[in-house]
Amino acid sequence: MPRRIEEADKALFDSIADSYVAKDLTPYCRIARSLRLTRSLRHLARPIGRLLEVGCGAGFSAEYLAGDYGRYVGVDYSEKLIAYARARHASSAAEFVCRNIKDLDDTDTFDVVLLIGVLHHIQDVPAALEQMKQRLRPGGVIVANEPQRGNPLISVLRRIRKRTDANYSDDQVAFSAAEIERIFADCGFDTRIFPQGLLTTPLAETRFLPSIVGFPLSLICRWLDPALETVLSVTGLRRLAWNVVILARVRDDG
């Protein structure tokens, strides 16, 4: 059953590849999506030596982070998205592999394994985390940005989108921050969790605004969101954010 679900998810992303890529080609979406990426990595020193992105999609992280890594490898199981990534983003420092992370059979290791909105598409998260653990260099870190269901209003909005947006996967599940923390702990990781995304998250995922509205709105929200995330962290209200960022390192006894 899990493999059939992942195959259906892969087929979905192949079918919506063009509209998926269009988000990163829409100027106001680019602002929000780039911010989500950089805020996810904000606690790490730059440049990153070797970076593996699981679920890299069309490979725009390689573009957004240009100059901040020595080597980037993007992995995704959508042939169409990987074809686009190779055509637009492949370079001497960036390569792309079409594979399910659980089937990746090379022995390369990395300083950072990055996942942006990926864990909730994986049917056997512990198995995938064990695979990623094998990819970490000593002292390496997994960074995952995940939707979380702590805010009831956001949960309702996600349910509405699931029912009305044909491009939205039926099988994805938003974990609670506590569930994510427990999953990583059970796999031998120590974690730190931070809130991410309040005003910019809807702008990263939708393209219905005219540019004359969306672009300045994204610029304003890009300035406000980091301050709001800090407030949520200080006040212990991270559950009100759209997403959480997980920084996970292998425990000494892991």
Secondary structure by P-SEA (a helix, b strand, c coil): caaaaaaaaaaaaaaaaaaaaaaaacaaaaaaaaaaaaaaaccccccccbbbbcccccccccccccccccbbbbbbccaaaaaaaaaccccccbbbbbcccccccccccccbbbbcccccccccaaaaaaaaaaaccccbbbbbbbbbcccaaaaaaaaaaaaccccccccbbbbcaaaaaaaaaaacccbbbbbccccccccccccccccccaaaaaaaaaacaaaaaaaaaaacccccccbbbbbbcccccc
